[in-house]
């Protein structure tokens, strides 16, 4: 399977890790793997921001609010990748 051009560096690393273990003859495998790798990359980026900035940040009005990176990591990150259990 060829690495898709749209993957970022972290997604490419995950692709290189997983692609050799998969059956490339199964329909949709490359597309599903690419989607998983993108989700993984975005999730790890969001988690890095939470580690850097904290789970609670100060709003423009000065109030404590949950970091948007927390929501991204929980809602759109690897939790949203349950369809890719085969990886």
Secondary structure, 3 states (H helix, E strand, C coil): CCCCCCCCHHHHHHHHHHHHHCCCCCCCHHHHHHHHHHHHHHHHHHHHHHHHHCCEEECCCCCEEECHHHHHHHHHCHHHHHHHCCC
